[in-house]
Amino acid sequence: MKADDIAAMFTRAGGGYLFARWGRPVVPVVFGVDASTLATVKGAVEAVVTLAGHQMAETDPELGANLMIFFFRDWQELLEVPNLDRMIEGLGDLVARLEGAGANQYRVFRFDAAGAIRACFAFVRMDAALDEVPAETIALSQAVQMILLWGETAFAAHPPLATARGVTVLRPEVAALIRAAYDPVLPAVAQDASHALRLAARLAAPRPEGTA
């Protein structure tokens, strides 16, 4: 991926560049699934967090859990979740907007004082289209989309996942970008597109022998 391609993936709808990664260990909790699907979702999150070189934890000292993933059939169900309206301002208006748009997923991010990701709420409405998608694919897709603050159209042309020999995998260039984004030398937050040049340089750099 070239710098312009990378910059496009972190460009907001208004045209500005905004990059952010997690500034604390990820602590996931999943609602609305059975035990087997729960293990699948948490396994996907752990795989992507490990890929990034980031950390997971058992609890967040401030929030308890900081990655909340909700699976449901109707957007109206969110209005019945206790205290969710206290965590997400304007929940009623958001539900009405997503319902009107026929959306089947949405993510809300929260940030710390420095601008790094401190929490993410991921909502997945299991409509007819998603009913046809394997749980592993949905889980991996959600994990990828929560690990960074991607631009709204980052995956409009090319989804982050691909199929290789019948198995759903993360596209190599997206995996490499996630790894580069969590390089400890780079800032956790960037609002200048020159940041994309630094990411591109890390993608272009050859890996030392013996590294994966």
C-alpha positions, 0 to 999 in steps of 0.5 A: 500500500502506498501513502495515498492509499493509507491516507484514504483509509484514515480520512474522515467524511469531512476530508480531514485525516484522523488516526487513532489506536487503542491507548489501553489494553482491550477488555471485550464483552459480548452480548446476545450470542451463545457460548460457542459464538462468544468463544468465536468472537473473543478469539477473533478479537484476541487474534487481531489484538495479538497481530497488532502487538497490543494487549488484552486484559481481564478488566479495565480499571475505569470501565470494567469492559471497554469493548462491548459488542452487541448482537441483536435482531432489531435496533429497538432492542438497544433501547431496552439495554439497561444504562446504555443510554447513559453510555451513549449520548443520543441513543434514541436518535442514533437508533432511529437514524440507523433503523431508517438507513437499514443499517446492520452494523455500527460502531461508537468510539470513545477516546481518552484525553490524548485522543487514543481509543479508550472504548468501543461499542460495536452493534451488529443487527443480524439481518437476512444478509448477515444470517448467511455469513459464517460467525467466524467471518462476522467476528473477524470483521468486527475485530478488524474494524475496532482495532483502529479508527478507520475512515468511514469509507476505508473498506468501501472498495475492498473489504478487509477480509478475503477467502483463501482455500475456503477459509476467511482470512485478513487481507495481507495488506490490511494485516501489515497496516495494523501491525505498522499502526501499532509500532511503539515509535509512532504516535497513538493519535495523528491528525496530519496526513504525513502520518500515512507516509510513516506507515507506508515506510514501515510497510515498505521496509524489509523484515529481518530474517526469521520474523513472521 
